[in-house]
Amino acid sequence: MSRVLERRKQYLRLMRQATLEKGSFTVADIAEATDTPRSTVQDWVNRLIEEGCVLLTEEQRGRHAARYVASSVMPESACRRVFTTIDGSEVEIYHECMSGGCAAFCEFHHARAGGALQSVHRDGTLLRERAILGRRDVAVGLDPAPAVGIVGVYHDDGYIRQQIRCIGGPAYSLTDMMSFAEGVCGVTLHREGAVVEGEVVTRALAYVAIGIDDTDTGTEGATFALALALLQHLAKLDGVMPIGHKVAMLNPRLEERTAGNSCSFIELAVEPDQVPRVEESAVRFVAGEAASPAWGVAVRQGFRVPGALRAYGRSARESVLTREVAEATAGRFGAHLHGGRGVIGALAAVALIGLPHGVLLDPERDVCAGWETSA
């Protein structure tokens, strides 16, 4: 995000908060809160008045300073985070919302619109969409037409540009909220009557999946808990956006299992030059925290899953695999393995990314039948 946009966001947030808490604010209030000269704050107040975001309620009278209010005390943004990863000619768009209802609304209308999107699904308040680079126009309008659609996705010099067309509430979100979301570098807008088309710019991040397995013993630890701790740990690193954590069941008949034989994987969006550092940090964390010496970690970049890699995940649910098979498969598909016997299940976890929870948790479901894979 540009420095000017970041400063605007900071000042407007403070002004809206002061309006909510005190009913109004002065230049001195904002200057004190930001440790900024009053003249600088006054310039920002004047600019925001011109933009219609701030109103003058009391002019200066003698020693009494002028008082202002933010023109809207609606939520600054329902959009918590908007960020993107790229893998070849495909882009994944992640939009985390404050509201499950708003996320469901966008899921419904984005899916109805189609446009540049190949798939749309929601996990709680996180909307996750797969797009193909290029533009595919969408006509938005009143029901039964979609209210919002992504008409174009482009990759330019390390950035992803989403072109969004919308009306009504989605237009308000695009014009007044999305620029405040974490991960957004900028928003530009163009109006044609009631229809708004905007371009949302985000960094082109790398998708990184990290699978872990065999971190517990029969009496100590739990792989899912260690995976969650790992996600929280890596999310604190610069250049990392956490996506989520999933649990997958492997062969329930494996004799060496500690319980039901589940593994875990976490998903991250990472600045491309930070991927080696994230991998190193993940391995060091698991090595230090695992209760079992057999712990294993698998790291792979890219959200597209080749069919033969998915087949490895299916084999891990149906049979007993060897480390040699895991190493050969990892080498073929660019995954890095670290640790002991657990690398077999850790690689299986990475092979199962992108599947619904119901498929991940039921080892009898065929992971290769009817589910999206990319060569």
Disulfide bonds with the S-S distance in Angstrom:
none
